[in-house]
Amino acid sequence: MFVLQFINIEISLITTKGQVVVPARLRKKYGIKSGKKIAFFEENGAIVLKPVYKSFFKQYAGILNDTVPTKEEYQAWKKEDIEKEEYKLAK
């Protein structure tokens, strides 16, 4: 495994099987052990990995119900997410 560490950036190579090694420092920091599930998201043009905890599912409770959001509702949610992210970056 090849890992570079520079400030708070760590780089890992993807294997030919599409596997990626999470650096040991991050595994220890976030309690990620062998067999732990990781969620992958696309967010603002980036791939985000998050360990899956019970609280992870609670934050999305109710999102999958019988009603399908309208295009306008989806666009409003997306706009809100983008505005929140831009606000965080502006700080």
N, C-alpha and C positions, 0 to 999 in steps of 0.2 A: 504494500500500500504506500502511496506517495501522498504526503500531506504537507502543505506549506502553512505556516502560521505567521501572519503579519498583523499586528495590532489585534483586532477582534475578528479578523477574517481567516477562515481556514478553508483550504481547498482540498478536495478529494477527487480521485479519478472514478469514472464510471466503468465498470467491467464490460466485457463483450456480452454478458448476459443482462446488462442494464442495471446491475446492482451498484449501489453506492455505499461507501463506508462512512458512517457518522463518526467523526473524530472522538477519541476517548474522553477528552476534556468535556465535550458537550454531552456525551452519554452519561458521564458521572454527574454533571451539573443538573441534568433534567431527569435523572433516574431511568434512563433508557437501558433496558437489559435485553438479552437475547430473547426473541419471541415477542417482544413488545410491538404493538401496532403503532404505525406512524401514518398520519393523514397528510396527503399532498394536496395543495391548493394552487391555483393560478390566481395571482393577485397583483394588479397594476404592472403587468408584464414580467412578473417574477414567479418563480416556483417557491412556495413556502412549505416547509415541513413542520408538523406539530405532533408531539406525542399525544396519543389518544388516552385520555383519562375519563372517568365517569362524568366529571364536570364538562368535558368537551361536548358530550351529547346533550346535557342540560341546556347549554346555550343555544342549541338548535331545536329544542323541544317545541312542538307545534308547527314547525316549518313544513312538515309533510302531513298535510291533512287532506280532506276531500276536495277542497277548492284549489283551483289552479290560478295563480296570480295573473292579472291582465298584463299586457305589454307595458302599459303605463305604470302599473305598480312595480314591475320589475325594473323599469328605467329609473323610477324614483328611488328605489332601494340602491341601485348601482350608483346613482348620482350622490346619494347620502354617503355611501362608502368612500367614494372618491373624495368628497369634501372633507370627511374625517381624516383620511390619509394625508391630504394636502395640508390640513391644519397641523397634524403631527409633524410633518416635514418642515413646516414654516417656523416651528418653535426653535 
